[in-house]
Amino acid sequence: MTGVRYPIEMVKGVPVVAAPAEIDASNAGWLRAVLLEAAARGHATFVVDMTGTQFCDSAGLGVLVRAHKRALAEGGELRLVIPASAMVLRVFALTGIDRVIPKSPGLDEALEPAPAAAARPPRRRRRPKPGMRARADRPPPDPSASTSPA
C-alpha cells in the first residue's frame, strides 16, 4: 500500500473510511490502523465504505469484526456500505458477518442515526438436556488427573 492513502473523511460528523479494492493479509494491518485512528478521534460510530471493494479475505474480515467489537464496547458501532451487487457481499453472507455488522447499500443509509435503542429481549438461558448438568453444577476439573493415556 505504499504511496496509496485512503484518508478518513468526515461526512455529516461521522468518520468514513474508503476501503481499498482488495483487502487481504498485505493491507489488513493498514486498515486496522486507519480504523483505530477513526476510533481514536473520539467517534464510537464510524463507517467503512466498501463500494469499491472487490475482494476481502479472512484477514480483512477479522479486522472488521474486531473493529466492530471495539466500537460496540465504546457504545457505538462499525457500519459497512456494501451495495447489493457487490462481489464481497457473498463472503459476508457465507461467514454470517452480514448479520453481525450493520450494512447498508449506500452511504446515506449508513449515516442515518441509529434507531432508538430498542429493548432487546433478554437472553434465555438454555436448560440442560435431561441427564446433563449445567455448567455451574459441574465439579471443577481435577488438576491431578492426567489427560495422557496410560
C-alpha positions as CSV (number, residue, x, y, z in Angstrom):
1,M,0.0,0.0,0.0
2,T,3.0,2.3,-0.4
3,G,2.0,5.6,-1.7
4,V,-1.7,4.9,-1.6
5,R,-3.6,6.6,1.2
6,Y,-7.3,6.4,1.9
7,P,-7.9,9.2,4.4
8,I,-10.7,9.3,6.9
9,E,-13.3,11.6,5.6
10,M,-15.9,13.3,7.9
11,V,-19.4,13.1,6.4
12,K,-22.2,14.5,8.5
13,G,-20.0,14.3,11.5
14,V,-19.2,10.6,11.1
15,P,-15.8,9.3,10.1
16,V,-16.0,7.4,6.8
17,V,-13.1,5.1,5.7
18,A,-13.0,4.2,2.0
19,A,-11.8,0.6,1.9
20,P,-9.4,-0.5,-0.8
21,A,-10.4,-2.6,-3.8
22,E,-8.8,-5.6,-2.2
23,I,-8.4,-6.4,1.5
24,D,-6.1,-9.2,2.3
25,A,-3.1,-10.0,4.6
26,S,-0.9,-7.5,2.7
27,N,-3.0,-4.5,3.7
28,A,-5.3,-5.6,6.6
29,G,-2.8,-4.1,9.1
30,W,-3.2,-0.7,7.3
31,L,-7.0,-1.0,7.5
32,R,-6.8,-1.8,11.2
33,A,-4.6,1.2,11.8
34,V,-7.0,3.5,9.9
35,L,-10.0,2.1,11.9
36,L,-8.1,2.6,15.2
37,E,-7.3,6.2,14.1
38,A,-11.0,6.8,13.4
39,A,-11.9,5.4,16.8
40,A,-9.2,7.5,18.5
41,R,-10.7,10.7,17.1
42,G,-13.5,10.2,19.7
43,H,-16.1,8.7,17.4
44,A,-17.6,5.5,18.6
45,T,-19.6,5.0,15.4
46,F,-17.8,5.0,12.0
47,V,-18.4,3.8,8.5
48,V,-16.3,1.7,6.2
49,D,-17.3,2.3,2.6
50,M,-16.7,-0.9,0.6
51,T,-18.4,0.2,-2.6
52,G,-15.2,-0.2,-4.5
53,T,-14.0,-3.4,-2.7
54,Q,-13.9,-6.5,-4.9
55,F,-12.2,-8.9,-2.6
56,C,-11.9,-9.4,1.2
57,D,-10.2,-12.4,2.8
58,S,-10.2,-13.7,6.3
59,A,-7.6,-11.1,7.4
60,G,-9.8,-8.3,6.3
61,L,-12.9,-9.9,7.9
62,G,-11.1,-10.3,11.2
63,V,-10.1,-6.6,11.2
64,L,-13.7,-5.5,10.5
65,V,-15.1,-7.8,13.2
66,R,-12.6,-6.7,15.8
67,A,-13.2,-3.0,14.9
68,H,-16.9,-3.6,15.3
69,K,-16.5,-5.2,18.7
70,R,-14.3,-2.3,19.9
71,A,-16.9,0.2,18.7
72,L,-19.7,-1.7,20.5
73,A,-17.6,-1.7,23.7
74,E,-17.4,2.1,23.3
75,G,-21.1,2.5,22.8
76,G,-21.0,2.8,19.0
77,E,-20.8,0.6,16.0
78,L,-19.0,0.0,12.8
79,R,-21.3,0.3,9.8
80,L,-20.5,-1.1,6.3
81,V,-21.6,0.3,3.0
82,I,-21.9,-2.7,0.6
83,P,-24.1,-2.4,-2.4
84,A,-26.4,-5.3,-3.1
85,S,-24.4,-6.0,-6.3
86,A,-21.0,-6.1,-4.6
87,M,-18.9,-9.2,-5.0
88,V,-17.8,-9.1,-1.4
89,L,-21.3,-9.4,-0.1
90,R,-21.1,-13.2,-0.8
91,V,-18.2,-13.6,1.6
92,F,-20.0,-11.6,4.3
93,A,-23.2,-13.8,3.8
94,L,-21.3,-17.1,3.8
95,T,-19.4,-16.2,7.0
96,G,-22.5,-14.7,8.7
97,I,-20.8,-11.4,9.3
98,D,-23.5,-9.7,7.4
99,R,-25.8,-10.5,10.4
100,V,-23.3,-9.2,12.9
101,I,-22.0,-5.9,11.4
102,P,-24.7,-3.5,10.2
103,K,-24.6,-2.9,6.4
104,S,-26.3,-0.5,4.1
105,P,-26.5,-0.4,0.3
106,G,-25.4,3.3,0.3
107,L,-23.6,5.9,2.3
108,D,-26.7,8.0,3.0
109,E,-28.4,5.0,4.7
110,A,-25.2,4.2,6.7
111,L,-25.0,7.7,8.0
112,E,-28.6,7.7,9.3
113,P,-28.8,7.9,13.1
114,A,-29.3,4.6,14.7
115,P,-33.0,3.9,15.6
116,A,-33.8,4.5,19.3
117,A,-32.3,1.7,21.2
118,A,-35.0,-1.0,21.1
119,A,-35.0,-3.1,24.1
120,R,-33.6,-6.4,23.2
121,P,-35.3,-9.4,24.7
122,P,-33.3,-10.9,27.5
123,R,-31.2,-13.9,26.5
124,R,-32.8,-17.1,27.6
125,R,-30.6,-19.5,29.4
126,R,-30.6,-22.8,27.8
127,R,-31.8,-25.6,30.1
128,P,-29.6,-28.6,30.2
129,K,-30.9,-31.6,28.4
130,P,-32.2,-34.4,30.7
131,G,-29.3,-36.2,32.3
132,M,-26.9,-33.3,31.6
133,R,-25.6,-31.0,34.2
134,A,-25.5,-27.2,33.8
135,R,-22.0,-25.7,33.6
136,A,-22.3,-24.2,37.1
137,D,-23.3,-27.6,38.5
138,R,-20.2,-29.4,37.2
139,P,-17.4,-30.0,39.6
140,P,-14.2,-28.3,38.8
141,P,-11.6,-30.4,36.9
142,D,-9.3,-32.4,39.0
143,P,-5.8,-30.9,38.5
144,S,-4.1,-34.2,39.5
145,A,-6.0,-36.1,36.8
146,S,-3.8,-36.9,33.9
147,T,-5.1,-36.4,30.3
148,S,-2.5,-38.6,28.7
149,P,-3.2,-42.2,28.0
150,A,-1.7,-44.7,30.5
